[in-house]
Amino acid sequence: MRVGQNPAKSIYEVAQPKDLSIIVGNFIPMLAGYHTQSLEVLKACLESIRANTDVPFDLMVFDNHSCPEVRSYLVEELAADRIQYLVLSDTNIGKIGAWNYMFGAAQGKYITFADADIWFRPGWYQDAMEIYTAFPNVGMVTGRPVRNPAEVLTASQEWGRQHNVLQEGIFMKWEHFLEHAISLGWDEARASEDYHAGKDYLLEYGGKQALIGAGHFQFIVPRPVLQKILPLPSGAPMRGERILDRAINDLGYLRLTSTEAFVRHMGNQMDDRAKSKPAPRRKKSLLRRLLWLPGIRHILFWIYHRLFRLYFEHVS
């Protein structure tokens, strides 16, 4: 039995979604070992979004079954109106599974995704919109130069050849390549070898330059493009991201990056994240050199892997 009328019936207007939805995917299973500083990295990521996005946006965080300390922080951020949408999954459904959920739920005209270890710099959104304005049929834009496998570049390369605006060579700035390589744990020697062995593809059209390619750690996509490719097949927790690349490429959309580094991958360590200079290399101690000997390293990594699976795999 119902007594009286539901007061909500007297409400004739509801909040409308912003034109920009920003989605952050997060998984921090513990605040120890590899993840000791991950909560601070997550906080820095969210702060950089709020500080360096100059247009209205809705912020959505999908937490893929993190530890209680991280989930408590996110709930507090939601209560403080610093997050508009918060999803707390009771199990880890993987990155692709999280994409399917988030991309289906986000209502903005443009949807930006970022891993929880990405730092946004001023101008990132404006530069992406300049690319979307200058180039036709753009499906995906990343806010810093990255290189991709040839198989997911074909649509953009073909478009560039047809319009006679494709240039091949090394166009990515060395400091941008090195910054990203250092964040992935590479040393400068490996980065230099890979940089000079690779090739970039530059497009110039409508008064704007962009490099061909896009990254999975951060990108912005028009919502109608995502609606054409969802749902994506979901497998292992951090595998299969190329499915998204192939789907957008196969539909004939351009996949592009900024020529400047408007976003930065922080990794799992806090440093001077707002600056672009990589941290200087440090000489490894005797203990660290011993720990990295093949026999010792493989045994310790095996133990680490088994402990991680024991604590966190298939936890509900």
Secondary structure as UniProt FT lines:
FT   HELIX           7..10
FT   STRAND          20..26
FT   HELIX           33..35
FT   TURN            36..37
FT   HELIX           38..52
FT   STRAND          58..63
FT   HELIX           68..79
FT   TURN            80..81
FT   STRAND          85..88
FT   HELIX           94..105
FT   STRAND          110..115
FT   TURN            116..117
FT   STRAND          118..120
FT   TURN            122..123
FT   HELIX           124..134
FT   STRAND          138..142
FT   HELIX           150..152
FT   HELIX           154..162
FT   TURN            163..164
FT   STRAND          166..169
FT   HELIX           174..183
FT   TURN            184..185
FT   HELIX           188..197
FT   STRAND          200..205
FT   TURN            206..207
FT   STRAND          208..212
FT   STRAND          218..222
FT   HELIX           223..229
FT   TURN            237..238
FT   HELIX           242..250
FT   TURN            251..252
FT   STRAND          254..257
FT   STRAND          263..265
FT   TURN            267..268
FT   TURN            273..274
FT   HELIX           286..291
FT   HELIX           294..312
FT   TURN            313..314
//
